[in-house]
Amino acid sequence: MFKSVFAKYVAAVMAIFTVGFALLLAFLTAVVNNYVADSKKQELNSAVMTLRGSINYSVADVAPEDFESEMISSFRNRGGLYASLFGALAANDGDLTLLVEDRNGKILYLIGESYEDGAVLPGMTLPNGITDSVRAGEDYLENTQMPFSDRAIPTQATRVVNREGKFCGTVCVSISRFSWGAVMDEMTSTVISAALLVFLAAMIAIYFISNRVISPLREMGLAAKKFAKGEFETRVSVRGHDEVSELAAAFNHMAESLENLEKMRSTFIANISHDLRTPMTTIAGFIEEIREGVIPPEEQDHYLSVIQEEVKRLSRLVATLLDLSRIQAGDRKFVKKPFDICEMGRLILISFEQQIEEKGLDVEFLCEEDRMNVFADRDAIYQVFYNLCHNAIKFSIPGGKLSLQFHATRDRKILVSVYNEGEGISKEDIPYVFERFYKSDRSRGLDKSGLGIGLYISKTILDAHGEELCVESEQGSFCKFFFTLPAAETPARKRSEENNERGL
């Protein structure tokens, strides 16, 4: 039923407004009802007390049996006290009806909305409830069905007594025109009108706010469908600085990452296809030529050695791919032990001796101590170190500088850096050098071999050790990779630290 966000918002707001204004109407009804009821009670009481006080004073010396004649005589005199007083009270508040009854229940005078002349209808008497209460000496104040009204109306009655305290008659005041329904209708219409205005304003606000929220979400939905088809160039518009804008920006960043990843995967497939096809073609061609006798027997050993190197190259490629799969699956476990990182650096340089001599590189090896032990997985760190040195030699310019440096830091770390002079890496490529399958033509232009996963694997290994792998480079000048490893405790280092603490 409510499939769209806008419909859900409207339904929720309608429900909140309906319940809220219903509660408001109920509250206002109770408040106004209590206020009107209290106001009318005070009005009735004031009128009754005024009349009773005046009549009690005038009949103070009148016997109960003479009360009727005294009142009738006074009321018939249009300029008399009681006629003037009753008329003034009735005129002051047009919804009051005032009457006087003798001790036998006979209505002597009645004035109100329909009885301006004081006429009394034949046989008109007060309800027994009022008469009985007043005769018993109690004031009466309730909603009562009066003989001149077609509904129950607020009524108050009290007794009239002479100086001797004898009961002479009854004074009664009613609110003849009181209509709570009219008040309710007016108040209800007012509340409903206000509710409609507020609801209209809320709908306008919801429309713009929901459109502000829904538009980016709709764009993201369409973009996601395009992503499913492999179209990663789509972007959503970013407006403002709120949470939706942050989501849109994050979505665009994700789209850019997916697009770059897709490009890198395409490059990876192309590279791996080339790296697999080239040695396989070479191996197949040489084997076929040897079998057919095209290659003389005295040259077969040379070509067999070439085949052997190509097989080793394929083996390294497969091993790298397997290593990548293990890292991505989280299956590679690291066993940390102390070992000398300086000695590892020396061994790696020796393994690259032939390549270093071919390029005529100026090698610099700086180590603060003869032995600098670290605590890490030896094979994993060897893979990292070897890869960094391999890249440094591969991308060094002939006759350039190759430097390996080892320094102890204050936070009990060993900082290892690999520096080379060469093409370097551009500022645009630096943020991506540690991503999978990434190869920059400008930074790797001297050599297109490799899959672009060596640095990714190296960084993953160091991340698993809780350490960092960083790079500094200036295109056309140099490139420097450096990483840290936790220092391992050695007796010499421990003695040196103790002496430093003692100030020796």
DAMO-V762830 format. One record per residue. RES is the residue in three letters. OMEGA is omega in degrees with one decimal (none if undefined). BURIAL is I if it has 9 or more other ideal C-beta (glycine too) atoms within 8 Angstrom, else O. Layout:
# DAMO-V762830
res=[RES & RES]
omega=[OMEGA & OMEGA]
burial=[BURIAL & BURIAL]
This chain:
# DAMO-V762830
res=[MET & PHE & LYS & SER & VAL & PHE & ALA & LYS & TYR & VAL & ALA & ALA & VAL & MET & ALA & ILE & PHE & THR & VAL & GLY & PHE & ALA & LEU & LEU & LEU & ALA & PHE & LEU & THR & ALA & VAL & VAL & ASN & ASN & TYR & VAL & ALA & ASP & SER & LYS & LYS & GLN & GLU & LEU & ASN & SER & ALA & VAL & MET & THR & LEU & ARG & GLY & SER & ILE & ASN & TYR & SER & VAL & ALA & ASP & VAL & ALA & PRO & GLU & ASP & PHE & GLU & SER & GLU & MET & ILE & SER & SER & PHE & ARG & ASN & ARG & GLY & GLY & LEU & TYR & ALA & SER & LEU & PHE & GLY & ALA & LEU & ALA & ALA & ASN & ASP & GLY & ASP & LEU & THR & LEU & LEU & VAL & GLU & ASP & ARG & ASN & GLY & LYS & ILE & LEU & TYR & LEU & ILE & GLY & GLU & SER & TYR & GLU & ASP & GLY & ALA & VAL & LEU & PRO & GLY & MET & THR & LEU & PRO & ASN & GLY & ILE & THR & ASP & SER & VAL & ARG & ALA & GLY & GLU & ASP & TYR & LEU & GLU & ASN & THR & GLN & MET & PRO & PHE & SER & ASP & ARG & ALA & ILE & PRO & THR & GLN & ALA & THR & ARG & VAL & VAL & ASN & ARG & GLU & GLY & LYS & PHE & CYS & GLY & THR & VAL & CYS & VAL & SER & ILE & SER & ARG & PHE & SER & TRP & GLY & ALA & VAL & MET & ASP & GLU & MET & THR & SER & THR & VAL & ILE & SER & ALA & ALA & LEU & LEU & VAL & PHE & LEU & ALA & ALA & MET & ILE & ALA & ILE & TYR & PHE & ILE & SER & ASN & ARG & VAL & ILE & SER & PRO & LEU & ARG & GLU & MET & GLY & LEU & ALA & ALA & LYS & LYS & PHE & ALA & LYS & GLY & GLU & PHE & GLU & THR & ARG & VAL & SER & VAL & ARG & GLY & HIS & ASP & GLU & VAL & SER & GLU & LEU & ALA & ALA & ALA & PHE & ASN & HIS & MET & ALA & GLU & SER & LEU & GLU & ASN & LEU & GLU & LYS & MET & ARG & SER & THR & PHE & ILE & ALA & ASN & ILE & SER & HIS & ASP & LEU & ARG & THR & PRO & MET & THR & THR & ILE & ALA & GLY & PHE & ILE & GLU & GLU & ILE & ARG & GLU & GLY & VAL & ILE & PRO & PRO & GLU & GLU & GLN & ASP & HIS & TYR & LEU & SER & VAL & ILE & GLN & GLU & GLU & VAL & LYS & ARG & LEU & SER & ARG & LEU & VAL & ALA & THR & LEU & LEU & ASP & LEU & SER & ARG & ILE & GLN & ALA & GLY & ASP & ARG & LYS & PHE & VAL & LYS & LYS & PRO & PHE & ASP & ILE & CYS & GLU & MET & GLY & ARG & LEU & ILE & LEU & ILE & SER & PHE & GLU & GLN & GLN & ILE & GLU & GLU & LYS & GLY & LEU & ASP & VAL & GLU & PHE & LEU & CYS & GLU & GLU & ASP & ARG & MET & ASN & VAL & PHE & ALA & ASP & ARG & ASP & ALA & ILE & TYR & GLN & VAL & PHE & TYR & ASN & LEU & CYS & HIS & ASN & ALA & ILE & LYS & PHE & SER & ILE & PRO & GLY & GLY & LYS & LEU & SER & LEU & GLN & PHE & HIS & ALA & THR & ARG & ASP & ARG & LYS & ILE & LEU & VAL & SER & VAL & TYR & ASN & GLU & GLY & GLU & GLY & ILE & SER & LYS & GLU & ASP & ILE & PRO & TYR & VAL & PHE & GLU & ARG & PHE & TYR & LYS & SER & ASP & ARG & SER & ARG & GLY & LEU & ASP & LYS & SER & GLY & LEU & GLY & ILE & GLY & LEU & TYR & ILE & SER & LYS & THR & ILE & LEU & ASP & ALA & HIS & GLY & GLU & GLU & LEU & CYS & VAL & GLU & SER & GLU & GLN & GLY & SER & PHE & CYS & LYS & PHE & PHE & PHE & THR & LEU & PRO & ALA & ALA & GLU & THR & PRO & ALA & ARG & LYS & ARG & SER & GLU & GLU & ASN & ASN & GLU & ARG & GLY & LEU]
omega=[179.9 & -176.1 & -177.8 & 178.3 & -180.0 & 179.2 & 178.8 & 177.6 & -178.7 & 179.7 & -179.9 & -179.6 & 178.0 & 179.0 & -179.8 & -179.5 & -179.5 & 179.7 & -177.8 & -179.0 & 174.0 & 176.5 & 178.7 & 179.2 & 178.3 & 179.4 & 179.0 & 178.5 & -179.9 & -178.8 & -178.5 & 179.0 & 179.5 & -179.4 & -179.4 & -179.8 & 178.9 & 179.6 & -179.9 & 176.6 & 178.4 & 179.2 & 177.9 & -177.3 & 179.0 & -179.8 & -178.9 & -179.1 & 177.6 & -179.4 & -177.5 & -179.7 & -179.5 & -177.7 & 179.3 & 179.9 & -175.4 & -179.0 & -177.4 & -177.4 & -178.9 & 176.7 & -179.2 & -178.2 & 178.7 & -175.9 & -177.7 & -177.5 & 179.4 & -178.5 & -178.2 & 179.6 & -178.6 & -178.5 & -178.8 & 177.5 & -173.6 & 178.1 & -178.9 & -175.5 & -171.6 & 178.1 & 178.9 & -178.6 & 179.3 & -179.8 & 179.4 & 179.7 & -179.2 & -178.9 & -178.8 & 177.8 & -169.4 & -178.4 & 178.4 & 170.5 & -174.9 & 177.7 & 176.6 & -179.2 & 176.7 & -174.4 & -179.8 & 176.6 & -179.0 & 178.8 & -176.2 & -175.7 & -178.8 & 177.1 & -179.4 & -176.1 & -177.3 & -174.3 & -176.5 & -176.1 & 178.2 & -178.9 & -179.6 & 179.3 & -179.6 & 176.8 & -179.6 & 179.2 & 177.3 & 174.8 & -177.3 & -178.6 & 179.0 & -177.8 & -178.1 & -179.7 & -178.0 & 178.1 & 179.6 & 177.7 & -178.9 & 171.4 & -178.2 & 178.0 & 179.5 & 170.0 & -173.6 & 174.2 & -179.2 & -177.0 & 180.0 & -177.9 & 179.9 & 179.2 & 178.4 & -178.5 & 178.7 & -176.2 & 175.1 & -179.3 & 178.1 & -175.4 & 174.6 & -178.9 & 176.3 & -176.0 & -177.9 & 178.0 & -179.9 & -177.9 & -178.5 & -178.2 & -174.5 & 171.0 & -175.5 & 177.7 & 178.6 & 174.4 & -169.1 & -175.6 & -177.3 & -179.9 & 178.4 & 179.1 & 179.1 & 177.5 & 180.0 & 179.9 & -179.7 & -178.2 & 179.5 & 179.5 & 179.0 & -179.5 & -179.9 & 178.1 & 178.0 & -179.9 & 179.5 & 178.5 & 179.4 & -179.7 & 177.8 & 177.9 & 179.6 & 179.1 & 178.5 & 179.8 & -179.3 & -179.0 & -177.7 & -179.2 & -179.4 & 177.5 & 177.0 & -179.2 & -171.5 & -176.4 & 177.1 & 179.4 & 177.8 & 177.3 & 179.1 & 178.3 & 178.0 & 178.8 & 179.4 & 177.4 & 176.8 & 177.5 & -179.7 & 178.3 & 179.2 & 179.4 & -173.6 & -178.5 & -178.3 & 176.5 & 176.9 & -178.8 & 179.8 & -179.4 & 177.5 & -177.2 & -179.6 & -176.4 & 179.0 & 177.5 & 177.3 & 177.2 & 178.9 & 178.5 & 177.7 & 178.2 & 178.0 & 178.0 & 177.3 & 179.1 & 178.5 & 178.7 & 178.5 & 179.5 & 178.7 & 179.7 & 178.8 & 177.5 & -179.2 & 178.1 & 177.2 & 177.3 & 179.6 & -179.9 & 178.7 & -179.0 & -176.8 & 176.3 & 179.0 & -177.5 & 177.2 & -175.4 & -175.1 & 179.6 & 179.4 & 177.1 & 179.4 & -178.5 & -178.6 & -179.0 & -179.4 & -179.9 & 179.9 & -179.9 & 177.5 & -179.2 & -178.7 & 177.3 & 178.7 & 178.5 & 179.8 & -178.9 & -178.5 & 179.3 & -175.1 & 179.4 & 178.7 & -177.2 & 174.8 & 176.5 & 176.1 & 178.0 & 179.0 & 178.8 & 178.5 & 177.2 & 177.6 & 178.6 & 177.0 & 180.0 & 177.8 & 178.9 & 179.2 & 179.5 & 178.7 & 179.2 & 177.6 & 178.7 & 177.6 & 179.4 & 179.2 & 179.7 & -179.9 & 179.4 & -179.3 & -177.2 & -177.3 & 179.8 & -177.4 & 178.0 & -174.5 & 177.4 & 176.7 & 173.6 & -176.2 & -178.0 & 177.9 & 178.8 & 177.3 & 178.4 & 179.3 & -179.0 & 179.9 & 177.6 & 179.0 & -179.4 & 178.4 & -174.6 & -177.1 & -179.5 & 179.2 & 179.9 & -179.9 & 179.9 & 180.0 & -176.2 & 175.6 & -173.5 & 176.2 & -178.7 & -176.7 & 179.8 & -174.9 & 179.4 & 178.8 & 179.0 & 176.3 & -175.0 & 175.0 & -179.7 & -176.6 & 176.1 & -172.5 & -176.4 & -178.9 & -179.5 & 175.9 & 178.0 & 179.2 & -177.0 & -179.8 & -178.4 & 179.9 & 178.7 & 178.4 & 178.6 & -178.8 & 179.5 & -176.4 & -175.8 & 175.7 & 174.7 & 178.5 & -179.2 & -179.5 & -176.2 & 173.6 & -174.0 & 172.2 & -176.7 & -178.5 & -178.4 & 174.0 & 179.7 & -177.4 & -179.0 & 174.8 & 175.2 & 172.3 & 179.8 & -179.5 & 179.8 & 177.7 & -173.5 & 173.9 & 174.6 & -178.0 & -176.3 & -179.4 & -177.9 & -178.8 & 178.4 & -180.0 & -176.3 & -175.7 & -178.9 & -173.3 & -171.6 & -178.6 & 177.8 & -178.9 & 172.1 & -177.0 & 175.4 & 179.4 & 179.6 & -176.2 & -178.1 & -178.6 & -173.1 & -178.5 & -176.6 & -177.2 & -179.1 & 179.8 & -175.9 & -178.4 & 179.8 & -178.1 & -179.7 & 177.3 & 178.5 & -179.5 & -179.9 & 178.7 & 178.8 & -179.6 & 175.3 & 178.2 & 176.4 & -177.6 & -178.7 & -175.1 & 171.8 & -175.6 & -179.0 & 170.9 & -177.3 & 172.2 & -173.4 & -179.2 & -176.8 & -174.4 & 173.6 & -177.8 & 173.1 & 178.2 & -179.9 & -179.6 & 174.8 & 179.3 & 179.6 & 177.6 & 179.3 & 172.9 & 179.9 & -178.8 & -179.6 & 179.6 & 178.8 & -179.9 & 178.6 & 177.9 & 178.7 & 178.1 & 179.6 & 179.8 & -179.4 & -179.5 & none]
burial=[O & O & O & O & I & I & I & I & I & I & I & O & I & I & O & O & I & O & O & O & I & O & O & I & I & O & O & I & I & O & O & I & I & O & O & I & I & O & O & I & I & O & I & I & I & O & I & I & I & I & I & I & O & I & I & I & O & I & I & O & O & I & O & I & O & O & I & I & O & I & I & I & I & I & I & O & O & O & O & I & O & I & I & I & I & I & I & O & I & I & O & O & O & O & O & I & I & I & I & I & I & I & O & O & O & O & I & I & I & I & I & I & O & O & I & O & O & I & O & I & O & O & O & I & I & I & I & O & I & I & I & O & I & I & O & O & O & O & I & I & I & O & O & I & O & I & O & I & I & O & O & O & I & I & I & I & I & I & I & I & I & I & O & O & O & O & I & I & I & I & I & I & I & I & I & I & O & I & O & O & O & O & I & I & O & O & I & I & O & O & I & I & O & I & I & O & O & I & I & O & O & I & I & O & O & I & I & O & O & I & I & I & I & I & O & I & I & O & I & I & O & I & I & O & O & I & I & O & O & O & O & I & O & I & O & I & O & I & O & O & O & O & O & I & I & I & I & I & I & O & I & I & O & O & I & O & O & I & I & I & I & I & O & I & I & O & I & I & O & O & I & I & O & O & I & I & O & O & I & I & O & I & I & O & O & I & I & O & I & I & O & O & O & O & I & O & O & O & O & I & O & O & I & I & O & I & I & O & O & I & I & O & I & I & O & O & I & O & O & I & I & O & I & I & O & I & I & O & O & O & O & I & O & I & O & O & O & O & I & O & I & I & I & I & I & I & O & I & I & O & O & I & O & O & I & I & O & O & I & O & I & O & I & I & I & O & I & O & O & O & I & I & I & I & I & I & I & I & O & I & I & I & I & I & I & I & I & I & I & I & I & I & I & I & I & I & O & O & O & I & I & I & I & I & I & I & O & I & I & O & O & O & I & I & I & I & I & I & I & I & I & I & I & I & I & I & O & O & I & I & O & I & I & I & I & I & I & I & I & I & O & I & I & I & O & O & O & O & O & I & I & I & I & I & I & I & I & I & I & I & I & I & O & I & I & O & I & O & I & O & I & O & I & O & I & O & O & I & I & I & I & I & I & I & I & I & I & I & O & I & O & O & I & I & O & O & O & O & O & O & O & O & O & O]
